[in-house]
Amino acid sequence: MILERIQKENDIKTLTPKELDILRDEIREFLVESISKTGGHLASNLGVIELTMALHLAFDLPKDKIIWDVGHQSYTHKLLTGRKDGFATLRQLGGMSGFPKSAESDSDCFNTGHSSTSISAGLGMAQARELTGEDYYVVSVIGDGALTGGMAFEALNNASQLKSNFIIVLNDNNMSISENVGGLNRYLSNFRTADVYSGLKANVKNSLSQIPGVGKKMVQKIHNAKSGIKQLFVPGMFFEEMGLIYLGPVDGSNIAEMRKTFNEAKRVDGPVLVHVLTKKGAGYLPAERHPARFHGTEPFEIETGIPTNKRKKANYTDVFSTVMLKLAERNPKVVAITAAMADGTGLKRFHLNYPERFFDVGIAEEHAVTFAAGMAKAGLIPVFAVYSSFLQRAYDQIMHDVCLQNLPVVFAVDRAGLVGSDGETHQGIFDLSFLSTIPNMTILAPKNKWELSDMMKFAVAFGAPVAVRYPRGLAYDGLKEFREPVELGKSEMIYEESEIALFALGSMIPIAEEVRNMLKEDGHSCTLVNARFAKPFDEAMIRNLAGSHKLLVTMEENVKSGGMGEHIESFLLREKLDVSILPVSVPDQFVEHGNVDALRALLGIDAKAITAKILEVL
């Protein structure tokens, strides 16, 4: 195998053109086979195999810096830097990350995981290179989807001030930017980067400008005419008007053409954008047909693409999806908003049934929140469905545009708590902390699938900012017999006894049940309360529990700092309530990738560890 000869960065440069073709096919086959076993991001990686090979041929790693936007498309990059063996443990606890990690390799120059950051980071590196006098190339690879994020445009605007080379590769898989190809375009790409052209353009401009009286006007008229013609024929004029040289479009399956274009881009003194056309899922038919489904996939059968672990139970996202249809049917003011995650957040069915009330704003969470605020101000009830880790990007908008005006925006916070294999950038363990700091914000978390339905109905009717947070994975179907109406700030008593009180929120309820059973086996009496509300929490219930129990245990899947347990601990001190408290939460740290159960055990928030802590306190 040619792939076996790739042991470290730059080994690809020893291969012949024929061997490169073989390597391309071997990488595609390897990724399909490997990810079919471990799960991971498949479609995005299949689409950039040739692009990644061309980058590694044109640049010298780790001296040159390649920054991958989001980073879930960096699998080929990992293979070409000698990490093939790591794919057996991809996204597993202690194994290789599914995103660029500088701790893994010097060739991963910047850790990524969220969208639209690569141009800002790359521009920072290029600017630092200017100041330090070092000599290396900086390349930011960004997809057309990530380019919808406002931060990317802020960086593009700033990049025009750079005086030295900075290369932006636009990986366009036809999801957002329309195709525009032709011989004229390729000709202009080559012509504009030629030294003779750059010099001639400058000399003509200077010479004309010196003509008394009319010179500057002639230059301006020529510039206006040239711009008008280029607007008709050159698809990159948008970028050129922002001060970037535009090259492309380039065929993303043609390694030689991309390598040639990257070498041309190196000669530009200033920022240059290379537009590469790729196909998501290229080379594996199921992924080509269903790129969204194979964006992040569980293990699957290679022949059919069908998941090997066929789940029969609904997950929380499925429950939310069904509830949204019912809410929309009953109330025409209910609208749904997503930031490029219609499938992931369960809004695909809503889109199909109520297309005029569905809004995908692209990867732009900040805009989504203020957009929702405008809708709410005008009388609608917007539901913004978003992953917990992505919602934190819009903190300012939640505070100033929604909560300051006390507008009825519903935040359906999916993937709240530990999400597992995507790692640090995706763990939803901070939302309770950052949302609870904001006045007028109400936060709920359901114990099971029926309570998620009840809480969404409550949220839509609430008339003020409200966040309903629910975890990734199968929806808990226990405790069905406990279904008291949802009332603002009120918890729900599940089992009432004495000695130890477990006050658990959302995804911690099933774990609290296990803890209670373990404690009872050890001879201890244990109360279990479903907290329901993280803000406002049930102060009356806390007073009651403090007066009748020796130990109060708060349980949440959120970091301790700013979480529910910390707020309850402050309340007990303020009220001078005489009861010991044991806050159980995620430690104040970033949490690596791995199976959720394994992570809970590692962090000391699984049933066994919590029971041991309680017995130690007693």
Secondary structure, DSSP 4 states (H G I P E B T S, - for coil): --GGG--STTGGGGS-HHHHHHHHHHHHHHHHHHHHHH-B--HHHHTTHHHHHHHHHHS-TTTSEEEESSSTT-HHHHHHTT-GGGGGGTTSTTS--SS--TTT-TT--S---SSS-HHHHHHHHHHHHHHHT----EEEEEETTGGGSHHHHHHHHHHTT--S-EEEEEEE-SSSS-----HHHHHHHHHHHSHHHHHHHHHHHHHHHTSTTTHHHHHHHHHHHHHHHHHHH-TTHHHHHTT-EEEEEEETT-HHHHHHHHHHHTT-SSEEEEEEE--TTTT-HHHHH-TTTTTSB-SB-TTT--BSS---S-BHHHHHHHHHHHHHHH-TTEEEEESS-TTTTT-HHHHHH-GGGEEE--S-HHHHHHHHHHHHHTT-EEEEEEEHHHHGGGHHHIIIIIITTT---EEEEES-B---TT-TTT-B-SHHHHHHTSTT-EEE--SSHHHHHHHHHHHHHH-S-EEEE--SSBPP---TT--PPP-TT--EEEE--SEEEEEE-GGGHHHHHHHHHHHHHTT--EEEEE--EEET--HHHHHHHHHHEEEEEEEEEEESTTSHHHHHHHHHHHHT---EEEEEEE-SS---SS-HHHHHHHHT-SHHHHHHHHHHH-
